[in-house]
Amino acid sequence: MKLEIRKSRRYVRNIELSVQVRCCVTSALGEKIQKLRKDKGLTLEQLADRAGASKSYIWELENKNPPRPSAEKLSKIAAELGVTIEYLLGQDQKVTEADAADEMFFRKYRQMNPQVKKKIRKMVDLWEDE
Amino acid sequence: MTKPLSPHRWANDISIILTMALGAARFPINVRDVAKEISAHKFPDDPITMIRGAALPGFEGALVPAPPGKIGWGIVYNSAITSSGRINFTLGHEFGHYLLHRLAYPKGFQCSGEDMVSWESEYGQLEHQANVFAASLLMPLDDFRSQIDARARPTLDDLSSCADRYDVSLIAATLRWLQYTERRAVLVVSKDGFILWARSSQPALRTRLYYKTRNRPPLEIPGLSLAAQRSVVPSRMGQTEHDGRVWLNTPCREHVLFSNHYDFTISLLHFDDASARSEQDEKPDEDTYDRMTRRAPGQSWLG
């Protein structure tokens, strides 16, 4: 067996920079649409009919995070779900100083709930093993 | 510095140590203990010193360097996930990042708009390597083959038994089995009537039995499939024979599972062996084959 021992401390420790995070694949947008649709008891087909979109388009929004969703379709969907397009796109959230620091975190981490981020930071600061 | 070991190599080396120490009793692999002991032994200056879970909605896990005054690295994970198999796989994945990537990526991932494209693919590769490591460590092929023969046609119950043996999700166990089976089989994971993603065994790929889902419009599952007919399956699992009108224009046996915890449906499709001639005739072009076999499985291992 060849398992060499590396004694390397040459790399810089920087908690803000080296966090490697895995998070959910679905976008915040998709999650919001799906939750609102289910809360209203609508099937994919029903929401699609009401918003004048295809069933597969709604499914794609909910599950596949398409890069450039059409603003026109989104605003119809938002109206059917009783919310604003800004709410769906998350543009009503203020960018805080802490969010700016998160630029260095993995992009999906930035989409995470601030309370979850705070909890992770606290766990790292305490560094208590289970 | 010497070239880092590959994910397979790391997993194999650790498997050898575990087999010597624990023999047949090594399953399921306790990643928590293994990560701490192996890292302390191999890298005493830089071990994993903290593994801790908490309820962290929307989060799987992270590998983090110790804050000032502490040494080594830590793994933080979401302990609110209902499946212990998913947690075990996540711990294996983060342990993989520790072994494979901590030295090459001391500064982690910095992204700016212009390098996002290359960054995305590089990130995908790192994730893929961590998944390969976790799958190889938790489900060594020699042991898996002794549980399910490469020529067998397992049911979802058979694969669930393996998932229990290795403490991974049913989907992770099925993906691992698909890597060595000599049968033509396709795993299709669907949600609300559309295919989320699908994976084929190599013999299935070679005879063009596969679904492409990336960068394509959503594919609806066949209306005659069990997956599309929740009401005809009395419990959460079922199976039936289909003629060639249902999946991929080829007769098959579909084993279906409607997941309670998660919002998706699993269809395991068993096809008859292709004749030697058709296999030769229908070998897909290298491009397709490469894309289908090398693409990063990403999140799918978590099931």
Contacts between the chains, C-beta under 8 A, distances in Angstrom:
chain1	res1	chain2	res2	distance
A	1	B	13	5.7
A	1	B	16	6.5
A	1	B	17	7.8
A	3	B	5	8.0
A	3	B	13	5.9
A	3	B	42	5.7
A	4	B	2	6.1
A	5	B	42	5.9
A	5	B	43	6.5
A	5	B	44	7.4
A	6	B	1	7.0
A	6	B	43	6.1
A	6	B	46	7.8
A	6	B	103	7.1
A	7	B	45	5.5
A	8	B	1	7.1
A	8	B	45	8.0
A	8	B	46	7.4
A	8	B	103	6.2
A	9	B	45	6.5
A	9	B	46	7.2
A	11	B	103	6.5
A	11	B	106	3.2
A	11	B	107	8.0
A	12	B	106	5.9
A	12	B	107	7.0
A	13	B	65	4.9
A	13	B	66	7.2
A	13	B	68	7.5
A	13	B	106	7.8
A	14	B	65	7.4
A	14	B	106	7.9
A	14	B	107	6.7
A	14	B	108	8.0
A	15	B	64	6.5
A	15	B	65	6.1
A	15	B	67	5.9
A	17	B	106	7.9
A	17	B	107	4.6
A	17	B	108	4.7
A	17	B	110	7.0
A	18	B	64	7.3
A	18	B	65	5.2
A	18	B	102	7.8
A	18	B	105	6.9
A	18	B	106	6.1
A	18	B	107	6.1
A	18	B	108	3.8
A	19	B	62	5.4
A	19	B	63	7.5
A	19	B	64	5.3
A	19	B	108	6.0
A	20	B	62	6.0
A	20	B	63	4.8
A	20	B	64	8.0
A	20	B	94	7.6
A	20	B	97	5.1
A	20	B	101	7.1
A	20	B	105	7.5
A	20	B	108	6.2
A	20	B	109	7.2
A	20	B	126	7.8
A	21	B	59	7.3
A	21	B	60	8.0
A	21	B	61	7.8
A	21	B	62	4.4
A	22	B	59	7.8
A	22	B	60	4.2
A	22	B	61	5.9
A	22	B	62	7.2
A	22	B	90	7.2
A	22	B	93	7.1
A	22	B	127	7.3
A	22	B	299	7.8
A	23	B	58	6.3
A	23	B	59	5.7
A	23	B	60	6.4
A	24	B	58	5.5
A	24	B	59	8.0
A	24	B	60	7.7
A	24	B	299	7.7
A	25	B	298	7.2
A	25	B	299	4.9
A	44	B	192	5.5
A	44	B	193	7.3
A	55	B	193	7.9
A	56	B	194	6.7
A	56	B	217	6.3
A	56	B	218	4.4
A	56	B	220	7.1
A	59	B	191	8.0
A	59	B	192	6.0
A	59	B	193	7.6
A	59	B	194	4.9
A	59	B	218	5.2
A	60	B	217	7.3
A	60	B	218	5.2
A	62	B	192	7.8
A	63	B	191	6.2
A	63	B	192	7.8
A	63	B	194	7.4
A	63	B	196	6.3
A	63	B	218	7.8
A	64	B	218	7.0
A	104	B	108	7.5
A	104	B	110	6.1
A	106	B	108	7.4
A	106	B	109	5.1
A	106	B	111	7.8
A	106	B	123	8.0
A	107	B	109	8.0
A	107	B	111	5.7
A	112	B	58	5.9
A	112	B	59	6.4
A	113	B	57	6.4
A	113	B	58	6.1
A	116	B	56	5.0
A	116	B	57	6.1
A	116	B	58	6.4
A	116	B	59	5.7
A	119	B	54	6.0
A	119	B	56	6.2
A	120	B	56	6.5
A	120	B	59	7.4
A	120	B	62	6.9
A	120	B	76	5.7
A	123	B	52	5.7
A	123	B	54	6.1
A	123	B	76	5.4
A	124	B	64	5.2
A	124	B	67	6.1
A	124	B	74	6.7
A	124	B	76	6.9
A	125	B	67	5.9
A	127	B	49	7.4
A	127	B	50	5.2
A	127	B	66	6.2
A	127	B	67	6.2
A	127	B	70	4.8
A	127	B	74	6.5
A	128	B	50	7.0
A	128	B	52	6.6
A	129	B	49	6.6
A	129	B	50	4.8
A	129	B	51	6.5
A	129	B	52	6.6
A	130	B	32	7.6
A	130	B	51	5.9
A	130	B	52	5.2
A	130	B	53	7.0
